[in-house]
């Protein structure tokens, strides 16, 4: 199995070495990785893996029965042998955008739950734009402006963000109803990786996140879409600075 080395709190690492456990023309499997594999609404990291006599450009990363496959957009040279050490570098600029976006999603989800009782039914994170589906929800223009304002107030407060593994029963007891779909996480997953924003939010999550809310920048809600009788989609972007 591939060790997910970015967990629980090393999601700022973008350069590392690892050993090859499987090599094909399409992908590499390593004994450990800091690349984020697609999941939880967050897309995979991109980057590059180099070895003596060759390199590959990574365009997709996915879990496969405990392994993590690093899929190539292109590969040059002979493939590395099993056990060979390789050097990997993640696209740091893209990773940072995703860290900011995913943490912003937690902020908006907390605001909507607290102020409107809306549960996060789904989300999709992108480097330049993200969306969250809430239910039950029926936002008017004033509601959207209020959600944006309260989200930015939390960001400006620059709360600390911590990431840690905690016992499942403890997390279940401390997670507010409607904040996370804990029933979708297999019972065998214990402990749970938790992202906590001090004095603001706690949510089990395996994604990458910033260390303080001030790193997010200014949030702007740019679109709302009715997705069903009780489902509302908010789309947002982030701007540098506050």
C-alpha positions as CSV (number, residue, x, y, z in Angstrom):
1,X,0.0,0.0,0.0
2,X,1.1,3.5,-0.8
3,X,1.7,5.6,2.4
4,X,-0.2,9.0,2.1
5,X,2.6,11.1,3.5
6,X,0.8,14.4,3.2
7,X,-1.5,13.2,6.0
8,X,-2.2,14.3,8.6
9,X,-0.5,17.7,8.4
10,X,2.2,17.7,5.8
11,X,0.1,19.1,2.9
12,X,2.6,21.9,2.4
13,X,5.3,19.5,1.1
14,X,5.8,19.6,-2.7
15,X,9.2,17.9,-3.2
16,X,10.2,14.5,-2.0
17,X,11.9,11.2,-2.7
18,X,10.3,7.7,-2.7
19,X,10.9,4.2,-3.9
20,X,9.1,2.6,-6.9
21,X,6.9,-0.4,-6.2
22,X,5.4,-0.7,-9.7
23,X,6.2,1.0,-13.1
24,X,4.2,0.9,-16.3
25,X,4.1,3.0,-19.4
26,X,0.9,4.7,-18.0
27,X,1.7,5.2,-14.3
28,X,4.1,4.7,-11.4
29,X,3.2,3.4,-7.9
30,X,5.5,4.6,-5.1
31,X,5.9,3.3,-1.5
32,X,4.9,6.7,-0.3
33,X,3.6,10.0,-1.8
34,X,2.8,13.6,-1.1
35,X,0.7,13.8,-4.3
36,X,-3.0,14.2,-3.5
37,X,-5.1,11.6,-5.3
38,X,-8.5,12.8,-6.6
39,X,-11.2,12.5,-4.0
40,X,-13.6,14.4,-1.7
41,X,-14.4,16.9,-4.4
42,X,-10.8,17.9,-4.8
43,X,-8.9,17.2,-8.1
44,X,-5.5,15.4,-8.1
45,X,-2.1,17.2,-7.9
46,X,0.0,17.6,-11.0
47,X,3.7,17.5,-11.2
48,X,6.8,15.6,-12.3
49,X,8.7,12.5,-11.3
50,X,12.4,12.0,-12.2
51,X,14.7,9.0,-12.1
52,X,18.1,8.2,-13.5
53,X,17.7,8.1,-17.2
54,X,14.1,9.3,-17.4
55,X,11.2,11.4,-16.2
56,X,7.4,11.5,-16.3
57,X,4.9,14.4,-16.3
58,X,2.1,13.5,-13.9
59,X,-1.4,14.7,-14.9
60,X,-3.6,12.5,-12.8
61,X,-3.3,10.7,-9.4
62,X,-5.8,8.0,-8.2
63,X,-6.2,5.5,-5.5
64,X,-6.4,1.8,-6.5
65,X,-7.0,-0.8,-3.8
66,X,-4.6,0.9,-1.4
67,X,-2.0,1.9,-4.0
68,X,-1.7,5.4,-5.5
69,X,-1.2,5.5,-9.2
70,X,0.6,8.5,-10.6
71,X,-0.6,8.7,-14.2
72,X,1.7,10.2,-16.9
73,X,0.8,12.8,-19.5
74,X,4.1,11.9,-21.1
75,X,7.2,9.8,-20.2
76,X,10.8,10.0,-21.4
77,X,13.5,7.4,-21.1
78,X,13.5,3.9,-19.7
79,X,11.1,3.2,-16.9
80,X,12.6,2.8,-13.4
81,X,12.9,-0.6,-11.8
82,X,11.0,-1.7,-8.7
83,X,12.9,-0.5,-5.6
84,X,14.6,2.4,-7.5
85,X,14.5,5.8,-5.8
86,X,12.8,8.6,-7.7
87,X,12.6,12.4,-7.1
88,X,9.1,14.0,-7.3
89,X,8.0,17.6,-7.5
90,X,4.3,18.7,-7.2
91,X,3.1,21.8,-9.0
92,X,3.3,24.0,-6.0
93,X,1.3,26.9,-7.4
94,X,-1.6,24.7,-8.3
95,X,-1.4,22.9,-4.9
96,X,-1.6,26.2,-3.1
97,X,-4.7,27.3,-5.0
98,X,-6.4,24.0,-4.1
99,X,-5.4,24.4,-0.5
100,X,-6.9,27.8,-0.3
101,X,-10.1,26.8,-2.2
102,X,-10.7,23.7,-0.1
103,X,-10.3,25.6,3.1
104,X,-12.7,28.3,1.8
105,X,-15.2,25.6,1.1
106,X,-15.1,24.7,4.7
107,X,-15.7,28.3,5.7
108,X,-18.7,28.8,3.5
109,X,-20.2,25.4,4.5
110,X,-19.9,26.4,8.2
111,X,-21.5,29.8,7.6
112,X,-24.5,28.3,5.7
113,X,-25.0,25.5,8.3
114,X,-25.0,28.0,11.2
115,X,-27.1,30.7,9.6
116,X,-29.5,28.8,7.4
117,X,-29.3,25.1,8.5
118,X,-28.2,24.1,5.1
119,X,-26.1,20.9,4.9
120,X,-23.3,20.5,2.3
121,X,-24.7,17.9,-0.1
122,X,-21.7,18.0,-2.5
123,X,-18.8,20.2,-3.6
124,X,-16.3,20.4,-6.4
125,X,-13.0,22.2,-5.9
126,X,-11.0,23.7,-8.8
127,X,-7.9,25.9,-8.8
128,X,-9.7,28.9,-10.2
129,X,-13.4,28.4,-9.2
130,X,-15.3,26.1,-6.9
131,X,-18.9,25.2,-6.1
132,X,-21.0,23.8,-3.1
133,X,-24.5,22.4,-3.2
134,X,-26.6,23.0,-0.1
135,X,-29.8,21.4,1.0
136,X,-32.3,22.4,2.2
137,X,-31.6,25.9,0.9
138,X,-33.4,28.7,-0.9
139,X,-31.1,31.8,-1.0
140,X,-32.2,35.2,-2.1
141,X,-29.8,38.0,-3.1
142,X,-29.5,39.3,0.4
143,X,-28.7,35.8,1.7
144,X,-25.9,35.4,-0.8
145,X,-24.4,38.8,0.2
146,X,-24.6,37.8,3.9
147,X,-23.0,34.5,3.3
148,X,-20.1,36.2,1.4
149,X,-19.7,38.8,4.1
150,X,-19.7,36.4,7.0
151,X,-17.3,34.1,5.2
152,X,-14.9,37.0,4.6
153,X,-15.2,38.1,8.2
154,X,-14.0,34.6,9.3
155,X,-11.2,34.7,6.8
156,X,-10.1,38.2,8.0
157,X,-10.1,36.9,11.6
158,X,-7.2,34.6,10.4
159,X,-8.2,31.7,12.5
160,X,-5.6,28.9,12.9
161,X,-6.3,25.7,10.9
162,X,-5.1,22.4,12.4
163,X,-5.0,19.0,10.8
164,X,-4.8,15.8,12.9
165,X,-5.9,12.2,13.2
166,X,-8.4,11.7,16.0
167,X,-10.4,8.7,17.3
168,X,-13.6,8.2,15.3
169,X,-15.9,8.1,18.3
170,X,-14.5,11.4,19.5
171,X,-14.9,13.0,16.1
172,X,-18.5,11.8,15.8
173,X,-19.3,13.3,19.2
174,X,-17.8,16.7,18.3
175,X,-19.0,17.1,14.7
176,X,-22.2,19.1,14.5
177,X,-25.2,17.5,12.9
178,X,-25.3,18.3,9.2
179,X,-21.7,19.4,9.0
180,X,-20.3,16.1,7.6
181,X,-21.7,13.0,6.0
182,X,-20.1,10.6,8.5
183,X,-22.4,7.8,7.5
184,X,-20.6,7.7,4.1
185,X,-17.2,7.0,5.7
186,X,-16.8,3.2,6.3
187,X,-16.8,2.2,10.0
188,X,-13.4,0.7,9.4
189,X,-11.8,4.1,9.0
190,X,-10.6,4.9,12.5
191,X,-8.9,7.2,13.4
192,X,-10.3,10.0,11.2
193,X,-8.3,12.8,9.8
194,X,-9.9,16.1,11.0
195,X,-9.6,19.7,9.8
196,X,-10.3,22.1,12.6
197,X,-10.6,25.9,12.3
198,X,-10.1,27.3,15.8
199,X,-13.3,28.6,17.5
200,X,-15.2,28.1,14.2
201,X,-15.4,24.7,12.6
202,X,-14.5,21.0,12.8
203,X,-14.9,18.6,10.0
204,X,-13.4,15.2,9.0
205,X,-11.7,15.7,5.7
206,X,-8.7,14.2,3.8
207,X,-8.1,17.2,1.5
208,X,-5.3,19.7,1.5
209,X,-5.7,23.0,3.5
210,X,-3.9,26.2,4.5
211,X,-2.6,26.7,8.0
212,X,-4.4,30.0,8.7
213,X,-7.6,31.4,7.2
214,X,-5.8,34.6,6.3
215,X,-4.0,32.7,3.5
216,X,-7.2,32.2,1.6
217,X,-7.6,35.8,0.4
218,X,-10.9,37.5,-0.3
219,X,-13.8,35.2,-1.3
220,X,-16.4,36.3,-3.9
221,X,-19.6,34.4,-4.6
222,X,-20.1,34.7,-8.4
223,X,-23.1,32.6,-9.2
224,X,-26.1,30.8,-7.7
225,X,-28.1,28.0,-9.3
226,X,-31.2,26.2,-8.3
227,X,-30.5,22.5,-8.6
228,X,-33.8,21.1,-7.2
229,X,-36.7,21.9,-5.1
230,X,-34.5,22.2,-2.0
231,X,-31.0,22.4,-3.4
232,X,-29.0,25.6,-4.1
233,X,-25.6,25.8,-5.6
234,X,-23.1,28.5,-4.8
235,X,-20.1,29.1,-6.9
236,X,-17.2,31.2,-5.7
237,X,-13.7,32.5,-6.6
238,X,-10.8,33.7,-4.5
239,X,-8.8,36.9,-4.9
240,X,-5.3,37.6,-3.6
241,X,-5.1,39.8,-0.5
242,X,-8.0,40.9,1.7
